[in-house]
Amino acid sequence: MYESDITQFIKQLKSEKPALEAEQRQGRSLLWDKQPIDMEERHRAQQSRVAQQPYVYQSE
Protein backbone atom coordinates (compact mmCIF):
# COMPACT_ATOMS: atom_id res chain seq x y z
CA MET A 1 0.00 0.00 0.00
CA TYR A 2 1.30 3.44 -0.95
CA GLU A 3 2.12 6.00 1.74
CA SER A 4 3.10 9.53 0.86
CA ASP A 5 6.30 11.08 2.15
CA ILE A 6 4.27 13.28 4.48
CA THR A 7 2.42 10.32 5.99
CA GLN A 8 5.72 8.51 6.54
CA PHE A 9 7.20 11.63 8.14
CA ILE A 10 4.24 12.02 10.52
CA LYS A 11 4.36 8.34 11.52
CA GLN A 12 8.10 8.60 12.17
CA LEU A 13 7.66 11.81 14.15
CA LYS A 14 4.94 10.25 16.31
CA SER A 15 7.06 7.18 16.96
CA GLU A 16 10.04 9.36 18.00
CA LYS A 17 7.92 11.70 20.15
CA PRO A 18 5.04 9.75 21.72
CA ALA A 19 3.94 12.78 23.79
CA LEU A 20 3.56 14.98 20.71
CA GLU A 21 -0.24 14.75 20.51
CA ALA A 22 -0.62 15.52 24.22
CA GLU A 23 1.63 18.57 23.80
CA GLN A 24 -0.45 19.72 20.83
CA ARG A 25 -3.66 19.38 22.84
CA GLN A 26 -2.11 21.34 25.71
CA GLY A 27 -1.03 24.14 23.37
CA ARG A 28 -4.45 24.22 21.76
CA SER A 29 -6.15 24.50 25.13
CA LEU A 30 -4.03 27.54 26.01
CA LEU A 31 -5.26 29.50 23.01
CA TRP A 32 -8.65 28.11 22.04
CA ASP A 33 -10.43 26.25 24.83
CA LYS A 34 -12.18 28.89 26.91
CA GLN A 35 -14.60 28.70 29.81
CA PRO A 36 -18.29 29.10 28.97
CA ILE A 37 -19.51 32.69 28.97
CA ASP A 38 -21.62 33.73 31.92
CA MET A 39 -24.39 35.70 30.20
CA GLU A 40 -25.34 37.62 33.35
CA GLU A 41 -21.75 38.75 33.89
CA ARG A 42 -21.42 39.69 30.22
CA HIS A 43 -24.63 41.75 30.37
CA ARG A 44 -23.39 43.52 33.52
CA ALA A 45 -20.07 44.33 31.83
CA GLN A 46 -21.84 45.74 28.78
CA GLN A 47 -24.08 47.90 30.97
CA SER A 48 -21.12 49.34 32.89
CA ARG A 49 -19.18 50.19 29.74
CA VAL A 50 -18.59 53.90 29.11
CA ALA A 51 -19.47 55.01 25.59
CA GLN A 52 -16.53 56.30 23.61
CA GLN A 53 -16.84 59.79 22.15
CA PRO A 54 -16.61 60.07 18.35
CA TYR A 55 -13.39 61.35 16.81
CA VAL A 56 -11.23 60.48 19.79
CA TYR A 57 -8.03 61.37 17.92
CA GLN A 58 -9.18 64.79 16.77
CA SER A 59 -7.88 67.70 18.81
CA GLU A 60 -10.07 70.73 19.32
MOQUIUR-V643747 format. One record per pair of residues at least 24 apart in sequence whose ideal C-beta (glycine too) atoms are under 7 Angstrom apart, sorted by the first residue. I is the first residue (numbers start at 1). J is the second residue. If there is no record, write none. Layout:
<<I/J> <I/J>>
This chain:
none
